[in-house]
Amino acid sequence: MVKVRLGKTEICVNKNGFGALPVQRVSLEGAAKILRRAYDGGIDFFDTARFYTDSEEKIGYALSDVRDNIKIATKTAAQNAADFWKDLETSLRNLKTDHIDIYQFHNPSFCLKPDDGMGLYEAMEEAKKQGKILHIGITNHRLAVAKEAIESGLYETLQFPFCYLATEKDIELVKLCSERDMGFIAMKALSGGLITNSKAASAFMSQYENVLPIWGVQRESELDEFLSYIDNPPEMTEEIKAVIEKDKTELGGEFCRGCGYCMPCPMGIEINNCARMSLLLRRSPSEAQLNAEGQAKMKKIENCINCGHCKSMCPYGLDTPNLLKKNYEDYKAVLAGKVSVK
């Protein structure tokens, strides 16, 4: 069993964290079964957020009796101190606990600091003083904000997208966290579902001893793969290197990571899936995307009013309206049989 130490927090957990965003799409009993199976299989770090609807409640329901054996990280997207305290108390109640191991600011547009006029960092410090949180973390999708957070010395952990499609700048963040003794939690370890080879994804992560990947899981079959890696961690082989290089070639350039920060769309377009439909068609069973429900979702792109909201909110600087149009044209060609997805 490989353990990872999250920097100065001194938290040491299995190098397979559980990302609980997807369990909000599973029934209470179904989620409890998956969460309990994860715990029984050796996973002891669970990441959620106030923003993930009932995800916190499901963790509390499934794991409150083993609370002392696990570490829980959750997040607040509060914009002021009053909402911060409201979020914190709600999370504590949902998780059925008296403390949160790592409480994270959820993807702020700038690096929150003391005396910045927001009052949020001060609230975080007070919550830590009260023992309601043990460690202060931040999550982000912006390189500049992430780097500033590391260099500020104000945070004990950084959660940032990291997978084998990472750029050199992403890898620099990992190294900088190591130098500053700051925990690095890797979200989007499967690039929002575009990476389909979990063995290759896990082998890539094994190269970075200070990185804790959190795998988003909503099916037992997915969980079984990650549990199997606890006793038999994949190693980087020539075969896996070839898989990674192939994916880097196919997924190189601009593509939607599916983070959802462009949402909601005023016209009801499911941007975080529609803007990467071409890739989903070619990297997952296409039948699930081409059914009547999928067609209805894609047809909404015709209603785009080019308001620019999604483009302005994209942390990766993508021209989202144009990406939607390209994906829709490709989708229609596949649907008409003019283009093969094989």
C-alpha positions in Angstrom: 0.0 0.0 0.0 1.4 3.4 -1.1 0.8 6.3 1.2 1.1 10.0 0.4 1.9 12.8 2.9 0.1 16.0 2.3 2.9 18.4 3.2 3.0 20.2 6.5 -0.5 19.0 7.4 1.2 15.7 8.2 -1.9 13.9 6.9 -0.8 10.5 5.5 -3.4 8.6 3.5 -3.6 6.0 0.8 -2.5 7.3 -2.6 -6.0 6.7 -4.0 -8.4 9.4 -2.8 -12.2 9.3 -3.4 -13.6 12.2 -5.3 -17.3 12.4 -4.2 -18.7 14.8 -6.9 -20.2 11.9 -8.9 -22.0 10.3 -6.0 -24.5 13.2 -6.1 -25.9 11.4 -9.2 -26.4 8.1 -7.3 -29.2 7.2 -4.9 -28.6 7.5 -1.2 -28.3 3.7 -0.7 -26.3 3.3 -3.9 -23.9 6.0 -2.9 -23.6 4.5 0.6 -22.7 1.1 -0.8 -20.0 2.6 -3.0 -18.5 4.8 -0.2 -18.5 2.0 2.3 -16.9 -0.4 -0.3 -14.2 2.2 -0.9 -13.5 2.5 2.8 -13.5 -1.3 3.3 -11.1 -1.5 0.4 -8.5 0.8 1.9 -9.4 4.3 0.7 -9.2 6.7 3.6 -9.4 10.2 2.0 -12.8 11.6 0.8 -13.1 14.9 -1.0 -16.5 16.7 -1.4 -17.9 20.2 -1.5 -20.9 22.2 -0.3 -21.5 22.9 -4.0 -22.0 19.2 -4.7 -25.7 19.1 -3.7 -26.1 16.0 -1.4 -22.6 14.6 -1.7 -21.7 15.6 1.9 -24.9 14.1 3.3 -24.1 10.8 1.6 -20.6 10.7 3.1 -22.0 11.4 6.5 -24.7 8.8 6.1 -22.2 6.1 4.9 -19.1 6.8 7.0 -19.9 8.7 10.2 -19.4 5.5 12.3 -15.8 5.3 11.0 -15.1 9.0 11.1 -12.0 8.6 13.2 -10.4 6.4 10.6 -10.8 8.7 7.6 -9.8 12.2 6.4 -12.5 14.5 4.9 -11.9 17.5 2.7 -14.7 19.8 1.7 -15.1 23.2 0.2 -16.9 26.5 0.4 -17.6 28.9 -2.5 -18.8 31.6 -0.1 -18.3 35.2 -1.1 -18.5 36.7 2.4 -17.9 35.8 6.0 -21.5 35.3 6.9 -22.0 32.7 4.1 -18.7 31.1 5.0 -20.0 30.3 8.5 -23.3 29.1 7.1 -21.5 26.8 4.7 -19.2 25.5 7.4 -22.0 24.7 9.8 -24.0 23.0 7.0 -21.1 20.9 6.0 -20.4 19.8 9.6 -24.0 18.8 10.0 -24.2 17.0 6.7 -21.0 15.1 7.3 -22.0 14.3 10.9 -18.7 15.4 12.3 -17.4 18.1 14.6 -14.4 19.0 12.4 -13.2 19.0 8.8 -9.7 17.9 8.2 -9.1 20.2 5.2 -11.5 23.1 4.5 -10.9 24.6 1.0 -11.8 27.8 -0.7 -13.6 26.5 -3.8 -12.0 27.9 -7.0 -11.9 31.6 -6.1 -11.1 34.0 -9.0 -8.1 35.4 -7.0 -5.9 34.3 -4.1 -7.8 35.1 -0.9 -5.6 36.7 1.8 -5.9 38.5 5.1 -6.9 42.1 4.9 -8.2 41.8 1.3 -11.5 43.2 2.3 -13.4 39.9 1.9 -13.1 38.7 5.4 -13.0 35.1 4.2 -9.4 34.2 5.1 -10.0 35.7 8.6 -13.1 33.5 8.9 -11.0 30.5 7.9 -8.4 31.3 10.5 -11.1 31.7 13.2 -12.7 28.4 12.3 -9.3 26.7 12.6 -8.8 28.4 16.0 -12.1 27.0 17.1 -11.1 23.5 16.0 -13.9 23.2 13.4 -11.3 22.8 10.7 -7.8 21.5 11.0 -6.1 22.7 7.8 -6.6 25.4 5.3 -6.7 24.6 1.6 -7.6 26.1 -1.8 -8.8 24.7 -5.1 -8.3 26.3 -8.4 -8.2 25.9 -12.2 -6.1 29.0 -12.8 -2.3 28.7 -12.9 -1.7 32.2 -11.8 -4.0 31.9 -8.8 -2.6 28.5 -7.8 1.0 29.7 -8.0 0.2 32.8 -5.9 -1.5 30.6 -3.3 1.6 28.4 -3.1 4.0 31.4 -2.8 1.8 33.2 -0.2 2.5 30.6 2.4 -1.1 30.9 3.6 -2.3 27.5 2.5 -1.5 24.0 3.5 -2.9 22.2 0.5 -3.6 23.0 -3.2 -6.2 21.1 -5.2 -5.6 21.6 -9.0 -6.3 19.6 -12.2 -3.5 17.2 -12.8 -3.3 14.1 -15.1 -1.0 12.7 -17.8 -2.1 15.5 -20.1 -0.5 18.0 -17.8 1.7 20.8 -19.2 5.1 21.6 -18.0 3.6 24.6 -16.1 1.3 22.2 -14.3 4.2 20.0 -13.3 6.0 23.1 -12.1 3.2 23.6 -9.6 3.6 20.1 -8.3 7.3 20.7 -7.8 6.8 24.1 -6.2 4.3 22.5 -3.7 6.9 19.9 -2.8 9.6 22.6 -2.2 7.2 24.5 0.0 6.0 21.4 1.9 2.5 21.9 0.7 0.0 19.1 0.0 -1.0 18.7 -3.7 -4.4 17.1 -4.3 -5.0 16.2 -8.0 -8.5 16.7 -9.3 -9.5 15.8 -12.8 -7.1 12.9 -12.7 -9.0 11.3 -15.6 -9.5 14.7 -17.3 -13.3 14.7 -16.7 -13.7 11.2 -18.2 -11.6 11.7 -21.4 -8.9 9.5 -20.0 -10.3 6.0 -20.1 -7.2 4.0 -19.1 -7.1 4.1 -15.3 -4.0 2.0 -15.1 -2.0 4.5 -17.2 -3.5 7.4 -15.1 -2.4 5.7 -11.9 1.0 4.8 -13.2 1.5 8.5 -14.1 0.6 9.6 -10.6 3.0 7.1 -9.1 5.9 9.2 -10.4 5.0 12.1 -8.0 5.2 11.1 -4.4 3.7 14.3 -3.1 0.5 14.1 -5.3 -2.8 12.6 -4.0 -5.1 11.8 -6.9 -8.8 11.9 -6.1 -10.7 9.6 -8.5 -14.3 10.6 -9.3 -16.4 7.4 -8.8 -20.1 6.7 -9.2 -20.0 3.0 -10.2 -18.7 -0.1 -8.4 -17.0 -1.3 -11.5 -14.9 2.0 -11.6 -14.2 1.7 -7.9 -12.9 -1.9 -8.3 -10.2 -0.7 -10.7 -8.8 1.8 -8.2 -9.1 -0.6 -5.3 -7.1 -3.2 -7.3 -4.2 -0.7 -7.5 -3.9 -0.4 -3.7 -2.1 -3.7 -3.4 -0.7 -3.7 -6.9 0.2 -0.1 -7.9 0.7 0.2 -11.6 4.3 1.1 -12.7 5.3 3.2 -15.7 6.2 0.7 -18.5 6.9 1.2 -22.1 3.4 0.0 -23.0 1.8 2.5 -20.7 4.1 5.3 -22.0 2.8 4.5 -25.5 -0.8 4.8 -24.3 0.0 8.2 -22.7 1.7 9.5 -25.8 -1.1 8.4 -28.0 -3.6 10.2 -25.8 -1.5 13.3 -25.6 -1.5 13.4 -29.4 -5.3 12.9 -29.7 -6.1 15.3 -26.9 -3.5 17.9 -27.6 -4.5 21.5 -28.1 -7.7 23.2 -26.9 -10.4 21.0 -25.4 -13.1 21.3 -22.8 -12.1 19.7 -19.4 -15.7 19.6 -18.3 -15.1 21.6 -15.1 -18.5 23.4 -15.4 -17.4 26.8 -14.3 -19.0 28.2 -17.4 -22.4 27.2 -16.1 -25.3 27.9 -15.9 -26.0 28.8 -19.5 -28.9 31.3 -19.9 -30.2 29.2 -22.8 -30.0 25.9 -20.9 -27.1 24.5 -22.9 -25.2 21.8 -21.0 -21.9 23.4 -22.0 -19.6 21.2 -19.9 -20.6 18.1 -21.9 -21.7 19.6 -25.2 -18.4 21.5 -25.7 -16.5 18.2 -25.7 -18.9 15.9 -27.4 -16.6 15.1 -30.3 -14.1 13.6 -27.8 -16.8 11.8 -25.8 -18.1 10.2 -28.9 -14.7 8.8 -29.7 -13.6 7.9 -26.2 -16.7 6.3 -24.7 -19.6 4.2 -26.0 -21.2 6.5 -28.6 -24.7 5.0 -28.2 -25.0 6.8 -24.8 -24.4 10.2 -26.6 -26.5 9.6 -29.7 -29.8 8.7 -28.1 -32.8 11.0 -28.0 -31.8 12.7 -24.8 -28.3 13.3 -26.2 -29.7 14.8 -29.4 -32.0 17.1 -27.4 -29.1 18.4 -25.4 -27.0 19.1 -28.4 -29.9 20.7 -30.3 -30.0 23.4 -27.7 -26.7 24.8 -29.1 -28.8 26.2 -31.9 -30.3 28.6 -29.2 -26.8 30.1 -28.3 -27.1 33.9 -28.2 -23.3 34.5 -28.1 -23.7 36.4 -24.8 -20.0 35.5 -24.0 -20.7 34.5 -20.4 -19.3 31.0 -20.8 -16.2 32.3 -22.6 -15.6 34.9 -19.8 -15.9 32.3 -17.1 -13.7 29.6 -18.6 -10.5 29.2 -16.5 -8.7 27.8 -19.5 -9.5 30.7 -21.8 -11.4 28.7 -24.4 -13.5 30.2 -27.1 -16.5 28.2 -25.8 -19.2 29.4 -28.2 -17.0 28.5 -31.1 -16.2 25.1 -29.5 -19.9 24.4 -29.1 -20.6 25.1 -32.7 -17.7 22.9 -33.9 -18.9 20.0 -31.7 -22.4 20.4 -32.9 -21.4 20.2 -36.5 -19.4 17.1 -35.8 -22.2 15.6 -33.8 -24.7 16.0 -36.6 -22.2 14.5 -39.1 -21.8 11.4 -36.8 -25.6 11.2 -36.4 -26.1 11.2 -40.1 -23.5 8.6 -40.6 -21.2 10.9 -42.6 -18.4 10.6 -40.1 -17.3 7.4 -38.3 -16.4 7.5 -34.6 -14.4 4.2 -34.8 
